[in-house]
Amino acid sequence: MADLTGSALPICRTCGTQYAAARPDCPVCLDERQYVGADGQQWTSLAELRGEGHEMRFEEQGPDVLGIGCTPAFAIGQRALLLRTAAGNVLWDCVPYLDDAVIREVEQAGGIDAIVISHPHFYSAMVEWAHTFDAPVYLHEADRQWVGRPDPALRFWSGRTHRLTDDLTLINPGIHFPGSTVMHWSSGAGALFSGDVVNVCPDRRWVTIMYSYANHIPERPDAVRAAGELLAGYRFERIYGAWWDRVVTSDGNEVLARSVDRYLRFELGLETEACP
């Protein structure tokens, strides 16, 4: 197996965040948007995980979008997405697990030129991935405090938007976390990569926005309204959520607009007009 630089570093079993050194608690899980497991704080490492029978899972999730995850699922259970773009391969979000199978698969696909993470719940083993594929990681400055393993590979951006390439734009919609990020891909009919900042529902005709999904805390209505108005300025047919097959495959702008409208009607008890 590949000699990963952080194989022995602690990883929280509940959220999957890797830390630079041993510690008694996981700040990500202590935050009210997450939780400490019923059995208390539990730790593992990449070395331990690689001995527990996890296998990598690779499945196409859309045009030029390869899903990468592991089975059985670990921690939050999200999957990452490898975008094959004209400017190079971009990994959207990350997973805590990494082994030789994923290294071979990604290298055969052309490697990774950049990594973009939506929010702290998916920071996971991002530095390990950055080292393995020699790729910078783009994070919003407002969430710097949640980084568990500081590293020169981390590139912090600020403001509402950041142009990554000619057809990829990082957007801070101001929901879920102060530095939450979604990414717009203008290629073709357009796509929005949202993790669970904008969460694709099991009924894929809808998305939702929450402050905490785990603890069922709704997001502030004013923030939801502002996010809907901001994202309405981008055109996209598809919306890629955080988990396997949670993908809106058509009418993405309409899905987002009517979902924001529904959210505001229920939260405010008012009739509202959908975002444009």
C-alpha positions in Angstrom: 0.0 0.0 0.0 1.0 3.6 -0.6 2.9 5.2 2.3 0.4 8.0 3.2 2.0 10.8 5.2 -0.8 11.0 7.8 -1.6 7.3 8.2 -1.3 7.5 12.0 -3.0 10.9 12.5 -6.3 10.8 14.5 -9.6 10.8 12.6 -12.9 11.4 14.3 -15.2 8.4 13.8 -18.4 10.5 13.9 -17.5 13.3 11.4 -14.4 11.9 9.7 -12.2 15.0 10.4 -8.5 14.3 10.5 -6.4 16.2 13.0 -2.7 17.0 13.1 -2.2 15.6 16.6 -4.0 13.6 19.3 -6.6 15.5 21.2 -9.4 14.6 23.6 -12.3 16.1 21.6 -13.4 17.0 18.1 -14.4 20.7 17.8 -16.5 19.9 14.7 -18.6 17.5 16.6 -18.9 19.7 19.7 -20.5 22.4 17.5 -24.3 22.5 17.5 -24.5 21.7 13.8 -22.9 18.2 14.5 -22.9 15.9 17.5 -20.7 13.6 19.6 -21.8 10.0 19.2 -23.8 8.3 22.0 -20.7 6.3 23.0 -18.6 9.4 23.4 -15.7 10.7 21.4 -14.2 7.8 19.3 -11.0 8.0 17.2 -9.4 6.0 14.4 -6.7 6.6 11.7 -6.2 5.9 8.1 -4.0 3.0 9.0 -6.7 1.5 11.1 -9.5 2.2 8.6 -7.5 0.4 5.9 -7.5 -2.7 8.0 -11.3 -2.6 8.6 -12.4 -3.9 5.2 -13.5 -0.7 3.5 -13.4 -0.7 -0.3 -13.5 2.3 -2.6 -16.6 2.9 -4.7 -16.5 4.6 -8.1 -19.7 5.5 -10.0 -20.4 8.1 -12.6 -22.8 10.7 -11.2 -23.3 12.8 -14.3 -21.5 13.9 -17.5 -17.8 14.1 -16.7 -18.5 13.7 -13.0 -17.1 10.6 -11.2 -18.3 9.8 -7.7 -15.8 8.5 -5.2 -16.6 7.0 -1.9 -16.2 3.9 0.3 -18.2 1.0 1.3 -19.3 0.4 4.0 -19.8 4.1 4.5 -17.8 5.8 7.2 -18.5 8.8 9.4 -21.0 11.1 7.6 -20.9 8.9 4.5 -20.6 11.6 1.8 -19.0 10.9 -1.6 -16.6 13.2 -3.4 -16.9 14.1 -7.0 -14.1 14.3 -9.6 -14.9 16.8 -12.3 -13.2 16.3 -15.6 -13.0 19.9 -16.9 -11.3 21.6 -19.8 -8.9 23.2 -17.3 -8.0 19.9 -15.5 -9.5 17.6 -12.9 -11.1 19.2 -9.8 -12.2 17.2 -6.8 -15.3 18.6 -5.2 -15.5 17.8 -1.5 -13.6 15.0 0.1 -13.9 11.7 2.0 -11.9 10.5 5.1 -10.8 7.3 3.4 -8.0 6.9 0.9 -6.2 3.7 -0.4 -4.3 2.4 -3.3 -7.5 1.7 -5.3 -8.5 5.3 -5.3 -5.0 6.5 -6.1 -4.9 4.2 -9.1 -8.4 5.2 -10.3 -7.7 8.9 -10.0 -4.3 8.7 -11.6 -5.8 6.8 -14.5 -8.4 9.6 -14.8 -5.6 12.2 -15.0 -5.0 13.0 -11.4 -6.3 16.0 -9.5 -5.4 19.6 -10.3 -7.4 21.3 -7.5 -9.6 20.3 -4.5 -12.6 22.5 -3.4 -14.4 21.8 -0.1 -17.9 23.0 0.6 -17.8 23.3 4.4 -16.1 22.0 7.5 -18.2 18.8 7.8 -16.4 17.6 4.7 -12.9 18.7 5.4 -12.2 15.1 6.4 -8.8 14.0 5.1 -8.3 16.8 2.7 -4.7 17.4 3.5 -3.9 13.7 2.9 -5.6 13.9 -0.5 -3.7 17.1 -1.3 -0.4 15.5 -0.5 -1.1 12.3 -2.4 -2.1 14.1 -5.6 0.0 17.3 -5.2 -3.1 19.5 -5.4 -4.0 22.7 -3.6 -7.2 22.8 -1.5 -9.5 25.8 -1.7 -11.4 26.8 1.4 -13.3 30.0 2.4 -11.4 32.2 4.9 -14.4 32.5 7.2 -14.2 28.8 8.1 -10.4 28.7 8.8 -11.0 28.0 12.6 -12.3 24.5 11.7 -9.2 23.3 10.0 -7.9 20.4 12.0 -4.7 19.8 10.1 -3.1 23.1 9.0 -0.9 22.8 5.9 0.7 24.9 3.1 -1.6 23.1 0.6 -4.6 25.0 2.0 -5.5 28.1 -0.1 -8.0 30.5 1.6 -10.2 32.7 -0.4 -12.6 35.5 0.8 -15.6 37.4 -0.4 -18.8 36.2 -2.1 -17.2 34.6 -5.2 -13.8 33.3 -6.4 -13.1 32.4 -10.1 -11.2 29.1 -10.0 -11.1 28.6 -13.8 -12.8 30.1 -16.8 -15.9 27.9 -16.2 -15.7 27.2 -12.4 -16.8 29.8 -9.9 -16.8 29.3 -6.1 -19.7 31.0 -4.4 -20.3 31.8 -0.7 -24.1 31.8 -0.2 -23.9 32.6 3.6 -25.9 29.6 4.8 -25.0 26.5 7.0 -21.5 27.9 7.8 -20.2 31.4 7.4 -17.7 30.2 4.8 -19.9 27.6 3.1 -19.1 27.2 -0.6 -21.0 26.0 -3.6 -19.4 25.7 -7.0 -20.9 26.7 -10.4 -19.8 24.9 -13.5 -20.8 26.9 -16.6 -19.9 24.2 -19.1 -22.9 22.9 -21.1 -26.3 23.5 -19.5 -24.6 24.4 -16.2 -24.3 22.6 -12.9 -24.3 23.6 -9.2 -22.2 21.5 -6.8 -23.6 22.1 -3.3 -22.7 19.3 -0.9 -25.4 19.7 1.7 -25.0 23.5 1.9 -28.0 23.2 -0.5 -29.1 19.7 0.2 -30.8 17.6 -2.6 -33.8 15.9 -1.0 -34.7 12.2 -1.5 -37.5 13.6 -3.7 -35.2 15.1 -6.2 -37.7 17.7 -7.3 -36.7 19.6 -4.2 -33.7 20.9 -2.3 -33.5 22.2 1.2 -31.3 24.5 3.3 -30.7 24.0 7.1 -28.4 25.4 9.7 -28.0 21.9 11.2 -29.2 18.8 9.4 -28.2 16.4 12.2 -30.0 18.4 14.9 -32.9 19.7 12.7 -32.2 23.4 13.2 -33.6 25.5 10.4 -31.5 28.2 8.7 -32.5 31.8 9.2 -35.2 32.8 6.6 -33.3 36.0 5.6 -30.2 34.0 4.9 -32.2 31.5 2.8 -33.8 34.2 0.9 -30.5 36.0 0.2 -28.8 32.7 -0.9 -31.7 32.0 -3.3 -31.4 35.4 -4.8 -27.6 35.1 -5.2 -27.7 31.7 -6.8 -30.5 32.7 -9.1 -27.9 34.7 -11.0 -26.3 31.5 -12.2 -27.8 29.1 -14.8 -27.7 25.4 -14.0 -29.7 22.3 -15.0 -28.1 19.9 -12.5 -27.6 20.2 -8.8 -25.1 17.7 -7.2 -25.8 17.0 -3.5 -23.5 15.3 -1.0 -24.6 11.6 -1.2 -24.7 8.9 -3.8 -27.3 9.7 -6.5 -28.6 12.8 -4.8 -28.6 14.7 -8.1 -31.2 17.0 -9.6 -30.9 16.2 -13.3 -33.0 18.9 -14.9 -34.5 22.3 -14.2 -32.0 23.1 -11.4 -32.8 26.8 -11.2 -36.6 26.1 -11.0 -36.0 23.4 -8.3 -34.0 25.8 -6.2 -36.4 28.7 -6.6 -39.5 26.8 -5.7 -37.6 25.1 -2.8 -36.6 28.5 -1.4 -40.2 29.7 -1.8 -41.6 26.6 0.1 -39.0 27.0 2.8 -40.0 30.7 3.4 -43.7 29.9 3.3 -43.3 27.4 6.0 -40.8 29.3 8.2 -42.5 32.6 8.0 -46.1 31.5 7.5 -46.4 33.9 4.6 -47.1 33.6 0.9 -44.0 34.5 -1.1 -43.0 34.8 -4.7 -40.4 32.3 -6.0 -36.9 33.7 -6.6 -36.4 34.7 -10.2 
